[in-house]
Amino acid sequence: MTVFPAVTRRGNTGIILISLCVLGVALVGLGLAPLGKSHPQSAVDNDAAGLLAAYRHVEVASVSDALEQLSGRRMYMSHRMRPISNAKFAGFAVTVLLKKEANEDPKALDGMLAAIDQGAKDSVYVMVVEDGADIAGMGGLMGTAMSAREFSGAVIDGGVRDVAYLRKIGFPVYALGIVPSTSVHHYRFAGSNIPVKCDGVEVKAGDIVVADTDGVVVVPRGEASKVLALAQELDYKEHSMYALIEKLKSIQEAVKKFGRL
């Protein structure tokens, strides 16, 4: 009979260490992180990209209806907020506030430019120009910078100028109107990535801003997933109703079947 030698305590320790090393290699091979070594930022980035991709495929009207059904709030901007050209986009809000103030300070508006240069891909530049319906909050230079940084678009509670150039480069902008004026010497930067009210709708940094030819809607970031799910459901019902209405020649029957109007 073969007798195996006894394993010493030191030998036990060595075996345990070797086993742990093998387990670590196996985890790496499977693409898994060892315990205590998670990658939350990557998960957040993937989630953000997925949210935007999905929001770009739903109707803004459905997003507005979903928000109202879930929270009872009006989160859409008024008919005054119009696009300079047909556009559809979704992105994360970068907010900027300009306060009305006559000045000769060459640095009075530096902060609004810094907000652009610090903005990430897929940002939406949301600017509030105090009493600024007849003041251009942005123009071609700012639009070029936003486009180069891959912003999704801009929403200006104020005016916009250099529209021909903005259309040429295809950068989407919503604004209260088209005017040739300037904010230089008339306004001062009052903050970025702070809560603002853009055309009466509260917008916080990181909220999702969606826009299409029906208008602009703001989705609070914390509610984005559940709003998206309901908006997708509403979209599905509405798109299914078109063929049924044509077939039955009755909108009443389609509404009765899908419960959507």
N, C-alpha and C positions, 0 to 999 in steps of 0.2 A: 504494500500500500504506500502510495506517495504521500509524504507529509510536507505541506507547504509551510515555509517559515512564517512565524508571526510577524505581523506588520506593526512597526513601531509607531508611537505618537507622531514623530517627525515625518514618517512615511505617510501617515494619514493626512497630515497638513499639506504635504506635497501633492497628494492625489486630489485634494479639494481645490487647490490652486489651479492645477491643470484642468480640472473639470470646469471651473469658472471661466478660464481662458477659452476653452472649447465652446462654451455656451455663448460667450461674447462674440466669437467669430461667426457662430451660427446666426446670431441675431443680425449682425451686419450683412451676412450673406442673404438673409431674407428681407433686407431693407428695413429692419426694425431698429429703433433706437433702444439702447439699454435703459433699464429703469432709471428714472430721474433725469433722462436726457431727451426731453420732448422738444418739438420745434413749433411752438405756438404761433410764431410770426408767419411761418409758411402757411399754416392752416388758415390764419386770418386773411392773408393775401389771396389764397385760393378761394375762400368764401366770398371775399369782396369782388373778385373777378367774375365769379359765378353769378352773383346777384346782379351785377351790371349787365352781363350777357343776357340774362333772363329778362330784365327790365327793358332791354332794347327791343324785345320781341312782343311786348304787350302794348295794347292801345292805352294812351294816356287817359282817355275817358274812362276806361275800365279801372285804372289805378285810382282815379278820383272817386269813382263810385265805391271802390273797395274801402278806401279811407273813410268815406262818409258812413258806410254801413258798419264798419268796425269801431269807429270812434265818435261818430256824429259831428266831426269837424270839417270845415271847409278849408282844404289845403291847396286849392287851385288859385292861380292868379287871374285877374280880371281880363276882360276883353281888350283893355288898353295895352296889355303886354303882347306885342306882336313880333313875329320873326321878320328879319330883313330878306329872307328867302326860305323856301320850303326846307324844313330840317326835322330830323328825329334824332334825339340823343338821350343818354343817361350818364350821370357822373356824380361825383361826390363834391359837395359844396365847399368852396373856399370863399368866405364872406369878407366884404370890404365896406366900410362906411366912410363917406365924405360929408363933412359938416360945412355949411355955408359960412364963409368968412373971407372978407376982402383982405388981401395981404400982398406983400412984396417978397415973401420968403421963397427963395429958389428951392428949398427942400420941403415945402409944405405938402407935396404930393408924393414924396419918396416912398412912403409906406405902401401906397397902392401898387407901385411898380415892384417893390420887394415881394409883395404877396404873389405876383405872377412868377417871378424868378424862383420863388421857393415852392411853387405849386407842383404837385406830382401829376403824372400821366392820369388821364381820366377825370381830372378836376373840372368842375363847372364854376366859373368866376361869377359870383353873385354880388353885385355892387349896388348899394343904395346911395343915391345922390340926393341929399336933403333939398326938397323943393326944386328938383332938378329936371322936370319934364322938358324944359327948353335948354338944358345944358348937356353937352355930349360927355358922358362918363367915360367913353372909350372910343377909339378910332382904329385906323389901320395899323399903327405902330404896335399898340397893345395887342391887337388881334393877331398880328404876325408872331409876336412873342408867345402868345398862348398856343397858337397853332404849332409852332416849333417845339413846344414842350408837350404836345399831344393832349391838350385840354379837350374835353368833349364839347364845350361851348361856353357861352356867356349869357347871363341874364342881368339886364341893367334896369334898375328902377330909376330911370333918367333917360337921356337921349343917347344916340349913337351917330357917329359921322364916318366919313371915308367909306361909305357903304359900297361904292363900286369896287373898291379894292378888296374889301372883306368878301364880297361875292366872288370876286376873281379867284381868291385863294380858297374859297369854299369853307370859310370858318363861320359856323352858325352863331347868330346873336339874336336874342330877343330883347326888345327895349320898348319904352313908352312912345318913342317917336324918333324921326330922323331930323337932326338939326346940325348946322354948321359951327356951332359955338364951341367954346373951350372952358374947362374947369380951372385952368391955370390962372392964378391971382384972384380967383373967386371962391375957392374951396380949400379946405385943409383935411388931410388924412386923419381919421379919428379912430382907427382900429381895424384889425383884420382877424378873421377866425373868431369873431364874437357873434352872439345872437343879434340878428337884424330882422326888421320887418320889410320884406320886399313886396311891393304892391299889396300890402296888407297881410301877407302870409309870413309867419315866423320861420326863419331859416337859421339853423345852427351848423357850424362847421362839421362836415362829415355826413350831413343828411344827404339823401339821394334826391337829385333833381332830375325829373324826366320831362321831356318836351317833344311835341310833334305838332302837326298843323292844327290841332285842336287847342293847343295852349301849353301851359307850364304847371306842373304839380310838384309839390315838395313832400317827400316821404321821410318822416323821422327815422333815423337809422335804427333805433331800437325796435321799430315796428316793421322793418323792411321785409322780413321773411313772411310774416303772416299776411301782410298787405299783398305781396307778390302772389302768394298762393290763391287768394280770393280773386285777384285781378285776372289770373290765368283762367280760373273757372268761369268768370264772367265773359272773358274773351271767347272761350270755347262755346259757351251757350249762344252768344251773339252771332258768331261766325256760322254756327250750325243753323241758325234761324233763317239766314238769307235764302238758302235753297228751299227750305220748307215754305216760306212765304211765297216764293215764286211758284212752287208746285200747287199749293192750296189757294193761292190768290187771296190770302187772309192773314192779316197781322194778328188779329184776335186769337186765332187758333194757335199760331206760333207762340204767342205770349202765354197762352194757357198751358202749352206743353212744356215750355222752358222756364217760365216765370221770370223772364228778363225783358226789360224795356230800356 
